[in-house]
Every structure is written in structure tokens, then in C-alpha cells.
Amino acid sequence: MVKAKAASRPSSIGVRSGVGALLAAGARSAVPRPSRRRPALLPRAAARAAACALLALGCGPGAMPASVRHPLVGSAAPEFHAESTSAVTVGVPGTRRTRVTVIDFWASWCASCSRTMPALDRLWRDHKADGVAVIGVNVDDSEAAAEAAAYQLGATFPIVADLDQRLTGTYGVAQVPLTFVVDGAGTVRWVGRDPEGARRAVDVLLSERSSSYRRAGSVFE
């Protein structure tokens, strides 16, 4: 009997709990919920536009590396044709197959050339099938010294012995090594002493596809 009366008596605690729940629900409904809408795509589009602008300004991966200060940069390369130590005629302009010509002035007594020459030989072997010609212009006093030094450095590209310093003067070379990268139109596009810079310059020129250029084997093969 006691239990039955206790169960039929209304509970004030239950009433208070019900009122508190209603008040809490009302408070939650009054608080604005955070929006679940997707963020605007403007920042991503702006970043993409900025990246495109950098590429247009030459700041992208396809930009030509910086050259040393030289009067021939952006000008026509002086024309020449000479017989190499291997009895192959080379020069500027090259043949119709030539897309890029790399001319490196060097000497057997040049310490830096021991790094430049092997790197340029790797460049030539990697890209001669793409129409890249590499010409080494040696400024030693004898052709025998030029041949011996080229063999020692592992250079397999054509070597021209500039015994009378004619080419050296024509290209304005005051210090060796000095490398010129010439495009298919005969314009000097890069001048420097870093073989990695020369490789990047060649890569940029090869990427400048034109209908007049065809993939072909090098004339020096």
C-alpha cells in the first residue's frame, strides 16, 4: 500500500526536470548554429591565377636561367665554320637538324674546365638525338694539347683548336670556361660558366616547340 501511494503522488522533481529540459531546448534553438556550407572557391582560384601570372612573367620552372653580363646575350651569334680535331666541320649556323648549339671555350690548364667539360659531354650524349650540338673551342697553343686534354676529360663532342684566338676574340671571351647557348634561329640565349645552367637553358629551348623543328639525330653522330 505504501508503495502504491508513493507511485500515485506527483513528483515535483519530475516537473522541475521537464521545465528545465524545455528551457534548455529553447536556449539551444535561440543560439545560431554554425553554417555547414562549403567555403568559397575564390582563394583557390586566386592562387591558381597568381601561379599563372608567375609563369607568364618567366618565374616558373621553364624560365631561362640568368646569364652572366655579356654583350652577345640576346644578339645574333657570330657565324663561323671550322674543322674539328676529328675532321668534322662544325659551327654556327648549324645544319637544318640543329635546334640548339652549345659553344664552350676552354683550355687544358683551366681547373674549372675539368668540371665543365664532362658535364657538357653528358649534356651532348643526353640530347644529341634532339638536335643539340656541343662544340668545344680550345684556346691552347697546339692542337695536340687540345686533343690530349679533351681525351683526358672524356669529351667526345667536336673540339675546335682556336690557335690564333680568332674565335675567342669574336665571341668576346676574356676568361675560360665560358659557355654560349644559341637557339635554332642563331640568337645567343644564355652565357655562363655553370654547366648546370647551360643544361637548364638547353632544356628551355628544347621545350619551345615549333613546327619548323623536327626530332632528328644529330649531324655529329
Backbone torsions as a table, in degrees:
resi	resn	phi	psi	omega
1	MET	NA	-42.8	179.3
2	VAL	-60.8	-40.5	-178.7
3	LYS	-67.6	-36.8	-179.4
4	ALA	-67.0	-42.6	177.5
5	LYS	-64.2	-40.7	179.5
6	ALA	-62.6	-35.2	-178.6
7	ALA	-74.0	-31.6	-178.2
8	SER	-81.5	-16.2	178.6
9	ARG	-73.8	128.5	-179.9
10	PRO	-64.7	142.5	-177.4
11	SER	-95.7	121.1	176.8
12	SER	-68.7	-29.0	179.2
13	ILE	-65.9	-39.7	179.0
14	GLY	-66.3	-37.0	178.2
15	VAL	-64.9	-47.8	178.7
16	ARG	-60.4	-38.7	178.8
17	SER	-65.6	-39.6	179.2
18	GLY	-66.1	-41.9	177.3
19	VAL	-63.8	-42.2	178.8
20	GLY	-62.4	-37.5	178.8
21	ALA	-65.4	-41.3	178.8
22	LEU	-64.4	-43.0	178.7
23	LEU	-63.6	-41.0	179.5
24	ALA	-65.0	-39.8	178.7
25	ALA	-64.6	-39.8	177.9
26	GLY	-65.3	-37.8	179.4
27	ALA	-66.3	-38.8	179.4
28	ARG	-67.3	-36.9	179.4
29	SER	-70.4	-25.0	179.6
30	ALA	-77.8	-24.4	-179.0
31	VAL	-81.2	124.7	-178.5
32	PRO	-66.8	133.9	179.3
33	ARG	-82.3	146.9	177.9
34	PRO	-65.4	142.2	-177.4
35	SER	-70.6	138.1	178.4
36	ARG	-102.7	12.6	179.5
37	ARG	-69.0	150.7	-179.8
38	ARG	-65.6	143.3	177.9
39	PRO	-64.5	153.1	-179.6
40	ALA	-63.3	147.6	-178.4
41	LEU	-88.9	5.1	-177.1
42	LEU	-60.2	-44.8	179.3
43	PRO	-58.8	-40.6	-179.9
44	ARG	-66.4	-41.3	178.6
45	ALA	-65.7	-38.6	178.8
46	ALA	-64.8	-39.3	178.4
47	ALA	-63.9	-40.2	179.1
48	ARG	-64.6	-40.1	179.0
49	ALA	-65.6	-38.4	179.2
50	ALA	-65.3	-39.3	178.5
51	ALA	-63.7	-41.4	178.5
52	CYS	-64.1	-36.4	178.6
53	ALA	-65.8	-38.3	178.6
54	LEU	-64.9	-40.2	178.0
55	LEU	-64.0	-38.8	-179.9
56	ALA	-66.3	-29.6	179.8
57	LEU	-84.5	-0.1	178.9
58	GLY	86.3	21.6	-178.8
59	CYS	-99.1	1.1	-177.2
60	GLY	-85.2	-175.7	-177.7
61	PRO	-65.5	-18.6	-179.5
62	GLY	-92.9	12.9	-177.7
63	ALA	-76.4	144.0	176.6
64	MET	-67.9	132.6	178.3
65	PRO	-65.0	157.6	-178.6
66	ALA	-67.9	139.4	178.0
67	SER	-95.9	162.9	168.6
68	VAL	-74.5	161.7	178.6
69	ARG	-70.8	115.0	180.0
70	HIS	-151.0	138.1	-176.4
71	PRO	-64.9	-18.9	-177.5
72	LEU	-84.3	-11.5	-179.4
73	VAL	-62.8	122.8	-179.2
74	GLY	86.2	-0.1	-179.8
75	SER	-110.4	170.3	178.3
76	ALA	-69.3	134.9	177.7
77	ALA	-70.2	135.5	176.7
78	PRO	-57.2	131.7	-178.3
79	GLU	-76.6	142.9	174.2
80	PHE	-161.6	154.5	172.0
81	HIS	-141.4	126.9	-176.6
82	ALA	-141.5	157.8	178.2
83	GLU	-89.6	129.8	-179.7
84	SER	-79.4	173.8	179.3
85	THR	-66.8	-17.1	176.8
86	SER	-99.2	18.2	175.9
87	ALA	64.4	31.5	175.5
88	VAL	-111.0	130.3	179.4
89	THR	-81.7	124.9	-179.1
90	VAL	-131.7	165.8	176.9
91	GLY	159.3	-166.2	179.0
92	VAL	-127.8	127.1	1.0
93	PRO	-75.2	160.6	178.2
94	GLY	-86.0	-159.1	177.9
95	THR	-82.4	177.7	179.3
96	ARG	-65.5	-18.1	178.1
97	ARG	-81.5	-16.7	-173.9
98	THR	-77.6	121.3	178.0
99	ARG	-101.8	-32.6	179.5
100	VAL	-142.9	137.0	176.1
101	THR	-120.2	126.7	177.3
102	VAL	-109.3	122.2	-179.2
103	ILE	-116.4	118.1	-177.3
104	ASP	-117.4	122.1	176.1
105	PHE	-91.9	128.8	-174.0
106	TRP	-151.9	174.3	178.8
107	ALA	-150.3	156.6	-178.7
108	SER	-67.3	-28.6	-177.9
109	TRP	-89.0	2.5	-177.6
110	CYS	-85.7	116.0	-178.2
111	ALA	-66.0	-40.7	-179.1
112	SER	-67.2	-24.7	-179.4
113	CYS	-67.1	-22.2	178.3
114	SER	-67.6	-17.8	174.5
115	ARG	-97.3	-37.4	-176.1
116	THR	-69.6	-46.1	-174.2
117	MET	-61.7	-49.3	178.0
118	PRO	-61.9	-36.1	179.1
119	ALA	-66.2	-40.5	177.8
120	LEU	-69.2	-30.8	176.6
121	ASP	-67.0	-39.1	176.0
122	ARG	-64.7	-40.0	177.6
123	LEU	-59.9	-44.5	-179.3
124	TRP	-64.7	-45.3	-179.7
125	ARG	-65.4	-32.5	179.6
126	ASP	-73.1	-32.2	-170.2
127	HIS	-124.8	8.9	-179.4
128	LYS	-65.8	-28.4	176.8
129	ALA	-72.1	-14.4	178.0
130	ASP	-92.3	3.9	-179.8
131	GLY	91.9	23.4	178.5
132	VAL	-95.4	125.6	176.5
133	ALA	-108.7	133.5	176.1
134	VAL	-117.8	127.6	-179.6
135	ILE	-124.4	124.1	175.2
136	GLY	-97.2	125.3	178.1
137	VAL	-106.5	109.5	-176.7
138	ASN	-90.5	136.8	-176.8
139	VAL	-108.9	21.3	176.3
140	ASP	-71.9	174.4	-177.5
141	ASP	-85.2	-10.8	-178.8
142	SER	-143.6	150.8	178.4
143	GLU	-68.0	-32.5	179.4
144	ALA	-63.3	-40.7	178.1
145	ALA	-64.4	-38.5	179.0
146	ALA	-64.2	-45.6	-179.4
147	GLU	-64.6	-42.8	-178.2
148	ALA	-64.9	-42.0	-179.3
149	ALA	-68.2	-40.6	178.9
150	ALA	-62.5	-41.3	178.7
151	TYR	-64.7	-42.2	-179.4
152	GLN	-64.6	-35.7	-178.7
153	LEU	-86.5	-3.3	177.7
154	GLY	75.4	26.1	179.2
155	ALA	-83.9	121.0	180.0
156	THR	-106.7	-4.2	177.4
157	PHE	-80.1	164.5	-176.1
158	PRO	-61.4	140.3	178.4
159	ILE	-119.1	129.3	176.0
160	VAL	-108.5	127.1	178.1
161	ALA	-88.7	111.4	-178.5
162	ASP	-93.1	71.0	-172.4
163	LEU	-65.7	-33.8	-178.9
164	ASP	-95.1	6.8	178.3
165	GLN	61.4	22.0	-177.9
166	ARG	-67.4	-49.8	179.7
167	LEU	-65.7	-36.7	179.0
168	THR	-59.3	-43.2	178.4
169	GLY	-71.3	-39.1	-179.2
170	THR	-62.3	-38.4	-179.2
171	TYR	-90.0	3.7	176.1
172	GLY	63.5	44.4	-178.7
173	VAL	-94.0	117.0	178.8
174	ALA	-105.6	-16.5	-177.5
175	GLN	-150.6	139.2	177.3
176	VAL	-109.9	151.6	-0.2
177	PRO	-77.9	153.7	173.3
178	LEU	-146.2	126.2	-173.2
179	THR	-116.7	135.5	177.2
180	PHE	-114.7	133.9	175.1
181	VAL	-113.7	118.9	-173.8
182	VAL	-114.6	133.1	-179.7
183	ASP	-81.8	179.5	-175.9
184	GLY	-65.7	-20.8	178.5
185	ALA	-86.8	-2.7	178.4
186	GLY	91.0	14.3	-179.8
187	THR	-96.7	135.0	176.4
188	VAL	-73.9	115.6	-176.4
189	ARG	-102.7	-19.5	-178.6
190	TRP	-155.6	140.8	175.0
191	VAL	-136.2	132.1	179.8
192	GLY	-173.8	-175.7	-178.8
193	ARG	-120.1	2.4	-178.3
194	ASP	-101.4	117.2	-179.0
195	PRO	-64.2	-28.4	176.8
196	GLU	-69.8	-35.2	174.5
197	GLY	-64.9	-39.4	176.8
198	ALA	-62.5	-40.5	178.9
199	ARG	-63.8	-43.3	179.2
200	ARG	-63.7	-39.5	178.7
201	ALA	-63.1	-41.1	177.9
202	VAL	-63.9	-42.1	179.4
203	ASP	-60.9	-40.5	178.9
204	VAL	-63.3	-44.6	-178.6
205	LEU	-66.8	-36.6	178.2
206	LEU	-68.0	-28.1	179.7
207	SER	-77.4	-15.6	178.9
208	GLU	-81.6	76.2	-175.1
209	ARG	-65.4	140.5	177.5
210	SER	-140.7	150.1	-179.3
211	SER	-65.9	-18.7	-179.3
212	SER	-84.7	-9.6	-179.7
213	TYR	-101.3	137.9	176.3
214	ARG	-126.5	146.0	175.3
215	ARG	-72.2	122.4	-177.3
216	ALA	-151.3	164.2	176.4
217	GLY	-71.4	152.2	-179.3
218	SER	-71.7	149.9	176.3
219	VAL	-68.7	-17.2	-176.1
220	PHE	-92.5	3.9	-179.6
221	GLU	-68.4	NA	NA
